[in-house]
Amino acid sequence: MAVTVAEDQTLDQHVTVSKDGTVEFPPLGQLVVEGLTPSEIASEIEERLERDYFAKATVSVKLFESDLAGDFVFIEGEVEKEGPQRWRVGMTIGDVLDLARFKPAWGDPSAIRLTCG
C-alpha cells in the first residue's frame, strides 16, 4: 500500500497489510485497514495526522494486491467497498461479494476482479 502525505514527503511510504488486517504507519503506529477502501484508509490517516501533527493533512492511498499478506482477497470493480477483505475458512465467492457490497441490480459481475493475497 503506497501512502502519500502531501504536507511531509518524509512520511510517504509503502506498507504491507498484515494477516490481522493492520499496517504499521510511523508516526501513527498500527492502523486497522481490514475492510476499508483506499479512500477510507486515507481519511483515517488524515484524521489522526490532524490530531497530532498538521492543521490540515492531505493523504492518498493506493493499494496493490501484492501488498496483502496471507488470508486476504483483494476485490475491485463494480462493488461498493473495493479493497482487501479477510478470507475465512468456508467462505464462498458470494460471501466475499457480500462483504464488498456487490449489488446485482447496479453492478456487472463481469467487471469485478478478485485476487487472492
Buried (B, 14 or more C-beta within 10 A) or exposed (E): BBBBBEBEEEBEBEBEBBEEBBBEBEEBEEBEBBBBBBEBBBBBBBEBBBEEBBEEBEBBBEBEBEBBBEBBBBBBBBBEBBBBBBBEEEBEEEEBBEBBEBEEEEBEEEEBEBBEB
